């Protein structure tokens, strides 16, 4: 008599977060690759900025769909948690892609970016710029640059934290909207 155990209402918020997080992870991965390639092709940096700006428009329908599936009985905490899970699972996928990119495809990426920053700061006037150059050169000489996994872990933590803040705002916004009755539109 338990024939229909996998109805949408019986899925947990974590499962919805994982399912929505797959598509969002692909989106974040494309954004990360656009940022990394953007240092060589400035147009890709513009694409990445547009993708960052579009992130709320990507997450909002997911949260709203969940609330609709739950027939409007998705409290603020559930919506917020769903948003956090979407960002967490998405950033894990993006982190995997980024790690592979930094470790195997372009293993000198971090070093190259630091060297580019050193050259840029050398062209700037002032004592502060010279101090930054000294610090970055010391980091390079002491082989203290972060490893790809350190960069990825920090990226995952930052993405999840910022995603939790964005999800909080979106959950509040969605909570204020009325759920349409069947057959009616808002």
Backbone as a chain_set.jsonl record, in Angstrom:
{"seq": "XXXXXXXXXXXXXXXXXXXXXXXXXXXXXXXXXXXXXXXXXXXXXXXXXXXXXXXXXXXXXXXXXXXXXXXXXXXXXXXXXXXXXXXXXXXXXXXXXXXXXXXXXXXXXXXXXXXXXXXXXXXXXXXXXXXXXXXXXXXXXXXXXXXXXXXXXXXXXXXXXXXXXXXXXXXXXXXXXXXXXXXXXX", "coords": {"N": [[0.771, -1.148, 0.0], [2.148, 1.059, -0.14], [2.596, 2.338, -2.604], [3.108, 4.743, -3.99], [5.556, 6.173, -3.157], [7.389, 8.094, -3.9], [6.454, 10.701, -4.309], [6.363, 14.224, -5.113], [5.956, 15.755, -2.773], [7.017, 14.211, -0.785], [9.727, 14.257, -0.926], [12.767, 15.316, 0.532], [13.945, 18.544, 1.616], [16.635, 18.618, 1.265], [17.087, 16.802, -0.769], [15.797, 18.069, -2.9], [17.488, 20.279, -2.998], [19.88, 19.057, -3.786], [19.138, 18.062, -6.312], [18.399, 20.411, -7.739], [20.801, 21.666, -7.441], [22.577, 20.417, -9.196], [22.171, 21.381, -11.857], [22.657, 24.059, -11.271], [25.276, 23.873, -10.449], [26.579, 23.31, -12.842], [26.127, 25.731, -14.105], [27.586, 27.441, -12.34], [30.125, 26.357, -12.785], [30.605, 26.995, -15.472], [30.656, 29.743, -15.147], [32.926, 30.036, -13.504], [34.926, 29.079, -15.223], [34.708, 31.016, -17.21], [35.6, 33.232, -15.781], [38.256, 32.463, -15.205], [39.318, 32.221, -17.788], [38.891, 34.769, -18.545], [40.945, 36.461, -17.886], [42.639, 36.38, -19.976], [40.965, 36.856, -22.125], [39.14, 39.531, -22.23], [36.391, 39.874, -22.812], [35.151, 37.596, -21.825], [35.235, 38.063, -19.112], [33.268, 39.997, -18.875], [31.08, 38.432, -19.55], [31.126, 36.697, -17.358], [30.591, 38.504, -15.275], [27.997, 39.247, -15.987], [26.783, 36.768, -15.617], [27.087, 36.466, -12.866], [25.488, 38.573, -11.99], [23.046, 37.614, -12.874], [22.479, 35.515, -11.223], [20.572, 35.649, -8.985], [18.206, 35.541, -10.498], [18.33, 32.99, -11.451], [18.181, 31.353, -9.19], [15.804, 32.136, -7.888], [13.436, 31.094, -9.339], [13.71, 28.38, -8.717], [13.401, 28.237, -5.944], [10.802, 29.243, -5.761], [9.4, 27.326, -7.252], [9.691, 25.127, -5.563], [8.212, 26.014, -3.358], [5.702, 26.145, -4.534], [5.304, 23.438, -5.174], [5.07, 22.469, -2.631], [2.602, 23.378, -2.022], [2.391, 25.95, -1.054], [3.099, 25.743, 1.578], [5.708, 26.137, 2.513], [7.813, 27.21, 4.726], [9.749, 30.148, 5.648], [12.255, 29.249, 6.672], [12.572, 26.737, 5.429], [12.715, 27.447, 2.724], [14.974, 29.056, 2.775], [16.901, 27.191, 3.634], [16.777, 25.441, 1.449], [17.84, 27.102, -0.562], [20.453, 27.43, 0.449], [21.344, 24.787, 0.275], [21.217, 24.385, -2.507], [23.23, 26.15, -3.355], [25.397, 25.009, -1.965], [25.601, 22.333, -3.014], [25.851, 22.975, -5.716], [28.224, 24.477, -5.661], [30.008, 22.508, -4.913], [30.127, 20.917, -7.198], [31.117, 22.824, -9.008], [33.52, 23.331, -7.7], [34.859, 20.905, -8.051], [35.24, 20.904, -10.844], [36.793, 23.224, -11.061], [39.031, 22.509, -9.51], [40.117, 20.39, -11.055], [40.735, 21.859, -13.314], [42.656, 23.729, -12.304], [44.601, 22.029, -11.246], [45.326, 20.151, -13.234], [44.817, 21.003, -15.927], [45.664, 23.739, -16.333], [48.171, 24.097, -14.602], [49.84, 26.159, -13.753], [48.344, 28.386, -13.257], [47.688, 29.873, -10.857], [50.217, 30.806, -10.021], [50.899, 32.289, -12.342], [48.955, 34.307, -12.249], [49.626, 35.657, -9.91], [52.172, 36.592, -10.604], [51.464, 38.311, -12.696], [49.991, 40.174, -11.24], [52.049, 41.206, -9.641], [53.641, 42.473, -11.581], [51.812, 44.399, -12.419], [51.427, 45.927, -10.054], [53.985, 46.942, -9.798], [54.038, 48.963, -11.638], [52.53, 50.926, -10.515], [52.448, 54.011, -8.719], [53.77, 54.978, -5.486], [54.189, 54.127, -1.977], [52.658, 52.104, -0.849], [52.012, 50.378, -2.971], [54.567, 49.438, -3.588], [55.11, 48.059, -1.251], [53.191, 46.03, -1.373], [54.168, 44.658, -3.599], [56.606, 43.719, -2.556], [55.653, 41.946, -0.605], [54.193, 40.069, -2.14], [56.245, 39.075, -3.78], [57.841, 37.883, -1.846], [56.139, 35.858, -0.993], [56.046, 34.285, -3.31], [58.776, 33.576, -3.547], [59.131, 32.061, -1.234], [57.642, 29.887, -1.775], [54.953, 29.876, -1.021], [52.48, 30.072, -2.154], [48.963, 29.522, -2.516], [47.669, 26.196, -2.779], [45.955, 24.388, -5.433], [43.79, 22.96, -4.237], [43.417, 24.331, -1.858], [42.561, 26.818, -2.792], [40.173, 26.024, -3.997], [38.66, 25.018, -1.821], [38.33, 27.347, -0.308], [36.877, 28.794, -2.187], [34.512, 27.279, -2.352], [33.542, 27.603, 0.251], [33.158, 30.406, 0.335], [31.303, 30.776, -1.768], [29.109, 29.293, -0.807], [28.544, 30.703, 1.554], [27.944, 33.334, 0.593], [25.839, 32.59, -1.027], [24.031, 31.741, 0.906], [23.301, 34.152, 2.061], [22.099, 35.459, -0.138], [20.043, 33.619, -0.605], [18.558, 33.942, 1.709], [17.479, 36.507, 1.363], [15.973, 36.066, -0.986], [14.205, 34.083, -0.062], [12.738, 35.541, 1.793], [11.516, 37.371, 0.049], [10.0, 35.632, -1.606], [8.34, 34.554, 0.33], [6.629, 36.642, 0.879], [5.017, 36.781, -1.309], [1.905, 35.763, -2.723], [0.565, 32.483, -3.102], [-0.625, 31.201, -6.117], [-4.022, 30.258, -6.633], [-5.361, 27.132, -7.791], [-5.865, 27.264, -11.254], [-5.921, 30.022, -11.349], [-4.101, 33.033, -12.005], [-1.35, 35.016, -10.926]], "CA": [[0.0, 0.0, 0.0], [3.058, 2.187, -0.24], [2.954, 2.35, -4.017], [3.545, 6.045, -4.504], [6.424, 6.737, -2.13], [8.293, 9.124, -4.411], [5.726, 11.891, -4.735], [7.174, 15.418, -4.866], [5.831, 16.245, -1.412], [7.737, 13.358, 0.148], [11.16, 14.487, -1.028], [13.257, 16.262, 1.533], [14.509, 19.78, 1.094], [18.014, 18.308, 0.881], [17.047, 16.154, -2.081], [15.532, 19.133, -3.869], [18.717, 21.056, -3.103], [20.848, 18.298, -4.588], [18.666, 18.002, -7.693], [18.548, 21.744, -8.332], [22.215, 22.01, -7.382], [23.312, 19.874, -10.34], [22.114, 22.389, -12.924], [23.315, 25.273, -10.809], [26.706, 23.584, -10.445], [27.045, 23.49, -14.217], [26.127, 27.183, -14.294], [28.731, 27.988, -11.611], [31.346, 25.899, -13.445], [30.789, 27.845, -16.651], [31.037, 31.063, -14.649], [34.315, 29.957, -13.042], [35.782, 28.979, -16.409], [34.706, 32.335, -17.858], [36.464, 34.108, -14.984], [39.651, 32.061, -15.383], [39.719, 32.573, -19.157], [38.69, 36.202, -18.703], [42.199, 37.199, -17.744], [43.219, 36.419, -21.316], [39.933, 37.356, -23.029], [38.307, 40.394, -21.387], [34.961, 39.695, -23.061], [34.654, 36.548, -20.932], [34.991, 38.671, -17.796], [31.942, 40.611, -18.956], [30.124, 37.325, -19.482], [31.113, 36.233, -15.97], [29.89, 39.516, -14.471], [26.576, 39.098, -16.309], [26.323, 35.54, -14.966], [26.985, 36.759, -11.428], [24.306, 39.422, -11.814], [21.85, 36.822, -13.182], [22.328, 34.432, -10.254], [19.266, 35.658, -8.309], [17.163, 35.123, -11.44], [18.455, 31.539, -11.605], [17.781, 30.708, -7.939], [14.429, 32.488, -7.531], [12.43, 30.126, -9.806], [13.869, 27.101, -8.021], [12.758, 28.377, -4.639], [9.361, 29.418, -5.995], [8.881, 26.019, -7.665], [9.606, 24.304, -4.355], [7.079, 26.5, -2.569], [4.488, 25.736, -5.242], [5.184, 21.986, -4.981], [4.638, 22.277, -1.245], [1.281, 24.007, -1.922], [2.491, 27.179, -0.279], [3.451, 25.473, 2.967], [7.159, 26.117, 2.661], [8.149, 28.385, 5.528], [10.992, 30.871, 5.363], [13.421, 28.415, 6.993], [12.719, 25.705, 4.395], [13.176, 28.103, 1.498], [16.361, 29.483, 2.999], [17.71, 25.978, 3.635], [16.856, 24.965, 0.072], [18.813, 27.951, -1.247], [21.797, 27.083, 0.928], [21.692, 23.472, -0.295], [21.476, 24.572, -3.934], [24.568, 26.741, -3.471], [26.401, 24.052, -1.493], [25.793, 21.258, -3.997], [26.367, 23.595, -6.938], [29.63, 24.853, -5.495], [30.813, 21.278, -4.899], [30.35, 20.562, -8.604], [32.022, 23.846, -9.545], [34.819, 23.115, -7.078], [35.494, 19.771, -8.713], [35.689, 21.366, -12.164], [37.872, 24.19, -10.847], [40.217, 21.78, -9.061], [40.687, 19.706, -12.222], [41.304, 22.905, -14.168], [43.86, 24.295, -11.69], [45.6, 21.008, -10.956], [45.773, 19.365, -14.386], [44.734, 21.672, -17.231], [46.57, 24.893, -16.289], [48.72, 24.035, -13.248], [50.575, 27.381, -13.384], [47.4, 29.496, -13.247], [47.821, 30.697, -9.646], [51.516, 31.474, -10.131], [50.817, 33.282, -13.418], [48.142, 35.443, -11.814], [50.414, 36.412, -8.928], [53.227, 37.299, -11.341], [50.794, 39.405, -13.402], [49.68, 41.188, -10.23], [53.317, 41.851, -9.26], [53.997, 43.397, -12.675], [50.861, 45.512, -12.384], [51.725, 46.776, -8.903], [55.257, 47.625, -10.028], [53.783, 50.156, -12.462], [51.779, 51.909, -9.735], [53.285, 54.832, -7.83], [53.437, 54.979, -4.069], [54.828, 53.178, -1.071], [51.783, 50.951, -0.612], [52.175, 49.457, -4.091], [55.879, 48.808, -3.427], [54.989, 47.114, -0.14], [52.442, 44.874, -1.891], [55.099, 43.923, -4.465], [57.538, 43.004, -1.681], [54.949, 40.827, 0.048], [53.897, 39.03, -3.14], [57.505, 38.445, -4.188], [58.256, 37.001, -0.741], [55.263, 34.679, -1.037], [56.491, 33.449, -4.427], [60.102, 33.037, -3.23], [59.015, 31.065, -0.163], [56.737, 28.842, -2.26], [53.8, 29.923, -0.116], [51.241, 30.272, -2.899], [47.974, 28.495, -2.169], [47.543, 25.071, -3.711], [44.62, 24.375, -6.048], [42.74, 22.496, -3.326], [43.151, 25.42, -0.91], [41.755, 27.798, -3.513], [38.841, 25.46, -4.213], [37.951, 24.959, -0.537], [37.923, 28.719, 0.007], [35.844, 29.169, -3.144], [33.276, 26.608, -1.945], [33.05, 28.254, 1.472], [32.678, 31.741, -0.009], [30.092, 30.642, -2.573], [28.024, 28.847, 0.061], [28.2, 31.799, 2.463], [27.237, 34.377, -0.158], [24.58, 31.992, -1.444], [23.092, 31.728, 2.034], [22.771, 35.515, 2.199], [21.177, 35.673, -1.25], [18.878, 32.77, -0.382], [17.761, 34.555, 2.767], [16.707, 37.595, 0.758], [14.988, 35.496, -1.902], [13.182, 33.404, 0.735], [11.862, 36.597, 2.304], [10.745, 37.881, -1.082], [9.028, 34.612, -1.998], [7.387, 34.423, 1.425], [5.658, 37.731, 0.824], [4.132, 36.592, -2.469], [0.819, 34.801, -2.552], [0.57, 31.309, -3.971], [-1.844, 31.243, -6.915], [-4.977, 29.166, -6.503], [-5.428, 26.379, -9.05], [-6.66, 27.89, -12.312], [-5.778, 31.471, -11.308], [-2.743, 33.539, -12.192], [-1.029, 36.263, -10.207]], "C": [[0.845, 1.258, 0.0], [3.54, 2.322, -1.682], [3.593, 3.65, -4.463], [4.42, 6.75, -3.476], [7.253, 7.902, -2.62], [7.539, 10.325, -4.965], [6.557, 13.109, -4.396], [7.112, 15.9, -3.422], [6.656, 15.425, -0.421], [9.245, 13.485, 0.028], [11.565, 15.481, 0.043], [13.809, 17.507, 0.845], [15.949, 19.553, 0.63], [18.062, 17.656, -0.507], [16.745, 17.176, -3.175], [16.781, 19.98, -4.077], [19.76, 20.371, -3.952], [20.431, 18.277, -6.058], [18.823, 19.352, -8.39], [20.016, 22.152, -8.392], [23.031, 21.485, -8.552], [23.332, 20.893, -11.472], [22.824, 23.666, -12.531], [24.827, 25.088, -10.753], [27.319, 23.731, -11.826], [27.138, 24.982, -14.529], [27.335, 27.824, -13.608], [30.052, 27.585, -12.261], [31.641, 26.728, -14.688], [31.22, 29.25, -16.246], [32.507, 31.071, -14.216], [35.28, 29.875, -14.224], [35.833, 30.3, -17.163], [35.611, 33.304, -17.103], [37.936, 33.753, -15.227], [40.168, 32.378, -16.782], [39.628, 34.075, -19.395], [39.946, 37.025, -18.537], [42.923, 37.304, -19.082], [42.257, 37.032, -22.335], [38.966, 38.207, -22.219], [36.802, 40.249, -21.611], [34.368, 38.639, -22.126], [34.459, 37.059, -19.506], [33.635, 39.362, -17.774], [30.85, 39.546, -18.883], [29.994, 36.833, -18.049], [30.37, 37.214, -15.069], [28.386, 39.431, -14.722], [25.996, 37.846, -15.646], [26.171, 35.735, -13.462], [25.724, 37.569, -11.159], [23.012, 38.633, -12.033], [21.585, 35.722, -12.155], [21.01, 34.493, -9.484], [18.125, 35.2, -9.216], [17.221, 33.625, -11.715], [17.896, 30.828, -10.365], [16.303, 30.947, -7.607], [13.403, 31.475, -8.046], [12.524, 28.764, -9.116], [13.171, 27.143, -6.668], [11.245, 28.499, -4.792], [8.719, 28.091, -6.406], [8.717, 25.112, -6.456], [8.398, 24.728, -3.515], [5.763, 26.097, -3.219], [4.248, 24.238, -5.078], [4.653, 21.687, -3.581], [3.29, 22.954, -0.97], [1.287, 25.234, -1.026], [2.903, 26.983, 1.157], [4.952, 25.275, 3.127], [7.533, 27.368, 3.451], [9.498, 28.981, 5.118], [12.206, 29.975, 5.568], [13.643, 27.339, 5.931], [13.239, 26.297, 3.099], [14.637, 28.517, 1.62], [17.293, 28.274, 2.957], [17.856, 25.421, 2.225], [17.878, 25.784, -0.71], [20.242, 27.632, -0.839], [22.241, 25.754, 0.312], [21.983, 23.574, -1.793], [22.882, 25.134, -4.13], [25.647, 25.761, -3.03], [26.662, 22.972, -2.54], [26.324, 21.81, -5.319], [27.834, 23.95, -6.815], [30.54, 23.632, -5.376], [31.111, 20.82, -6.322], [31.337, 21.538, -9.229], [33.423, 23.675, -8.976], [35.571, 21.959, -7.706], [36.052, 20.177, -10.072], [36.884, 22.31, -12.01], [39.156, 23.492, -10.402], [40.894, 21.076, -10.235], [41.375, 20.714, -13.132], [42.64, 23.404, -13.607], [44.971, 23.263, -11.493], [46.178, 20.373, -12.221], [45.774, 20.114, -15.716], [45.71, 22.842, -17.3], [47.189, 24.954, -14.887], [49.493, 25.286, -12.82], [49.649, 28.586, -13.252], [47.599, 30.421, -12.046], [49.132, 31.482, -9.687], [51.474, 32.581, -11.182], [50.031, 34.514, -12.985], [48.886, 36.302, -10.791], [51.509, 37.206, -9.639], [52.643, 38.481, -12.127], [50.458, 40.526, -12.43], [50.941, 41.927, -9.788], [53.718, 42.868, -10.32], [53.076, 44.612, -12.687], [51.178, 46.469, -11.246], [53.052, 47.512, -9.052], [55.067, 48.903, -10.841], [53.054, 51.247, -11.681], [52.715, 52.726, -8.852], [52.871, 54.639, -6.372], [54.11, 53.88, -3.283], [53.969, 51.936, -0.844], [51.921, 49.917, -1.728], [53.514, 48.724, -3.978], [55.846, 47.769, -2.305], [54.243, 45.851, -0.579], [53.344, 44.01, -2.772], [56.066, 43.107, -3.609], [56.881, 41.78, -1.048], [54.68, 39.704, -0.955], [55.162, 38.331, -3.622], [58.015, 37.498, -3.111], [57.417, 35.72, -0.729], [55.713, 33.736, -2.144], [57.839, 32.8, -4.098], [60.043, 31.937, -2.181], [58.083, 29.909, -0.537], [55.507, 28.726, -1.367], [52.495, 30.224, -0.839], [50.237, 29.191, -2.511], [47.935, 27.396, -3.232], [46.146, 25.115, -4.343], [43.517, 23.935, -5.084], [42.418, 23.565, -2.286], [42.278, 26.491, -1.554], [40.323, 27.295, -3.654], [38.045, 25.406, -2.91], [37.476, 26.357, -0.142], [36.807, 29.184, -0.918], [34.503, 28.545, -2.745], [32.685, 27.283, -0.714], [32.475, 29.64, 1.168], [31.369, 31.671, -0.8], [28.906, 30.234, -1.708], [27.592, 29.961, 1.015], [27.42, 32.888, 1.739], [25.886, 33.867, -0.657], [23.559, 31.95, -0.319], [22.494, 33.118, 2.255], [21.754, 35.822, 1.095], [19.903, 34.856, -1.054], [17.972, 33.329, 0.703], [16.877, 35.655, 2.183], [15.622, 37.062, -0.175], [13.876, 34.776, -1.153], [12.217, 34.411, 1.346], [10.946, 37.127, 1.2], [9.664, 36.896, -1.503], [7.961, 34.443, -0.922], [6.316, 35.498, 1.419], [4.658, 37.563, -0.311], [3.076, 35.553, -2.163], [1.002, 33.649, -3.528], [-0.718, 31.35, -4.788], [-2.741, 30.025, -6.64], [-5.023, 28.396, -7.819], [-6.378, 27.06, -10.042], [-6.571, 29.401, -12.326], [-4.325, 31.852, -11.477], [-2.57, 34.785, -11.362], [-0.702, 37.366, -11.164]], "O": [[0.335, 2.371, 0.122], [4.74, 2.407, -1.943], [4.54, 3.634, -5.249], [4.055, 7.815, -2.979], [7.785, 8.647, -1.796], [7.94, 10.9, -5.977], [7.381, 13.052, -3.483], [8.106, 16.401, -2.897], [6.96, 15.904, 0.672], [9.975, 12.876, 0.81], [10.799, 16.372, 0.41], [14.096, 17.504, -0.352], [16.421, 20.218, -0.292], [18.958, 17.926, -1.306], [17.357, 17.154, -4.243], [17.097, 20.357, -5.206], [20.448, 21.014, -4.745], [21.266, 18.453, -6.946], [19.328, 19.418, -9.511], [20.425, 22.894, -9.285], [24.076, 22.051, -8.873], [24.399, 21.229, -11.987], [23.509, 24.285, -13.345], [25.578, 26.036, -10.982], [28.441, 24.217, -11.968], [28.104, 25.439, -15.139], [28.029, 28.645, -14.206], [30.996, 28.374, -12.288], [32.784, 27.116, -14.929], [32.046, 29.872, -16.914], [33.244, 32.007, -14.528], [36.326, 30.524, -14.225], [36.879, 30.67, -17.698], [36.31, 34.109, -17.718], [38.765, 34.64, -15.431], [41.327, 32.76, -16.945], [40.222, 34.594, -20.34], [40.01, 38.165, -18.996], [43.725, 38.214, -19.291], [42.693, 37.658, -23.301], [38.06, 37.668, -21.583], [36.019, 40.48, -20.69], [33.226, 38.765, -21.686], [33.613, 36.546, -18.773], [32.931, 39.318, -16.765], [29.823, 39.74, -18.233], [28.887, 36.581, -17.573], [29.605, 36.802, -14.197], [27.591, 39.532, -13.788], [24.861, 37.858, -15.172], [25.228, 35.224, -12.858], [24.983, 37.287, -10.217], [21.987, 38.958, -11.434], [20.548, 35.062, -12.224], [20.367, 33.453, -9.337], [17.187, 34.547, -8.757], [16.234, 33.051, -12.174], [17.213, 29.811, -10.488], [15.631, 30.05, -7.1], [12.564, 31.025, -7.264], [11.514, 28.079, -8.954], [12.451, 26.218, -6.292], [10.495, 27.906, -4.016], [7.619, 27.769, -5.959], [7.716, 24.406, -6.337], [7.653, 23.881, -3.022], [4.809, 25.746, -2.524], [3.112, 23.813, -4.867], [3.876, 20.752, -3.389], [2.886, 23.087, 0.185], [0.313, 25.518, -0.329], [3.046, 27.959, 1.893], [5.398, 24.347, 3.802], [7.564, 28.466, 2.895], [10.263, 28.392, 4.355], [13.098, 29.944, 4.72], [14.786, 27.059, 5.571], [14.107, 25.713, 2.449], [15.427, 28.35, 0.691], [18.348, 28.32, 2.323], [18.938, 24.975, 1.844], [18.693, 25.222, -1.44], [21.136, 27.57, -1.683], [23.385, 25.62, -0.122], [22.898, 22.918, -2.292], [23.636, 24.65, -4.974], [26.706, 25.689, -3.654], [27.811, 22.725, -2.909], [27.156, 21.176, -5.967], [28.607, 23.75, -7.753], [31.723, 23.713, -5.707], [32.224, 20.384, -6.616], [32.283, 21.128, -9.901], [34.409, 23.854, -9.692], [36.789, 22.026, -7.876], [37.186, 19.844, -10.414], [37.867, 22.203, -12.744], [40.244, 23.839, -10.861], [42.112, 21.161, -10.39], [42.459, 20.456, -13.656], [43.631, 23.494, -14.332], [46.152, 23.601, -11.567], [47.373, 20.088, -12.282], [46.649, 19.88, -16.551], [46.505, 22.924, -18.236], [46.776, 25.775, -14.069], [49.773, 25.452, -11.633], [50.133, 29.712, -13.144], [47.67, 31.639, -12.215], [49.15, 32.683, -9.419], [51.959, 33.686, -10.94], [50.403, 35.639, -13.32], [48.783, 37.528, -10.809], [51.744, 38.368, -9.31], [53.27, 39.537, -12.209], [50.621, 41.701, -12.757], [50.907, 43.14, -9.581], [54.093, 43.995, -9.995], [53.524, 45.731, -12.94], [51.198, 47.685, -11.442], [53.225, 48.593, -8.489], [55.871, 49.829, -10.729], [52.971, 52.383, -12.148], [53.672, 52.186, -8.297], [51.762, 54.192, -6.078], [54.537, 52.859, -3.823], [54.498, 50.839, -0.667], [51.945, 48.715, -1.461], [53.588, 47.524, -4.243], [56.484, 46.721, -2.406], [54.617, 44.74, -0.204], [53.295, 42.782, -2.704], [56.318, 41.938, -3.9], [57.487, 40.711, -0.967], [54.909, 38.531, -0.659], [55.152, 37.121, -3.849], [58.557, 36.436, -3.417], [57.937, 34.632, -0.482], [55.757, 32.522, -1.945], [58.027, 31.608, -4.342], [60.822, 30.985, -2.235], [57.778, 29.057, 0.297], [55.08, 27.629, -1.006], [51.507, 30.593, -0.204], [50.626, 28.063, -2.209], [48.141, 27.645, -4.42], [45.259, 25.804, -3.839], [42.417, 24.488, -5.116], [41.265, 23.693, -1.873], [41.359, 27.01, -0.921], [39.372, 28.051, -3.455], [36.856, 25.725, -2.91], [36.343, 26.525, 0.308], [35.894, 29.887, -0.487], [33.471, 29.214, -2.797], [31.477, 27.509, -0.64], [31.421, 30.002, 1.69], [30.436, 32.426, -0.527], [27.812, 30.776, -1.864], [26.398, 30.14, 1.255], [26.365, 33.318, 2.205], [24.909, 34.615, -0.705], [22.361, 32.104, -0.557], [21.318, 33.245, 2.596], [20.686, 36.373, 1.359], [18.805, 35.348, -1.311], [16.751, 33.201, 0.621], [15.682, 35.726, 2.47], [14.489, 37.544, -0.159], [12.717, 34.847, -1.561], [11.014, 34.161, 1.408], [9.746, 37.305, 1.408], [8.522, 37.295, -1.732], [6.795, 34.211, -1.241], [5.209, 35.275, 1.909], [3.572, 38.14, -0.275], [3.32, 34.588, -1.439], [1.523, 33.82, -4.63], [-1.797, 31.517, -4.221], [-2.255, 28.911, -6.443], [-4.745, 28.973, -8.87], [-7.521, 27.384, -9.72], [-7.104, 30.024, -13.244], [-3.426, 31.085, -11.132], [-3.525, 35.524, -11.122], [-0.408, 38.484, -10.741]]}, "num_chains": 1, "name": "protein.A"}
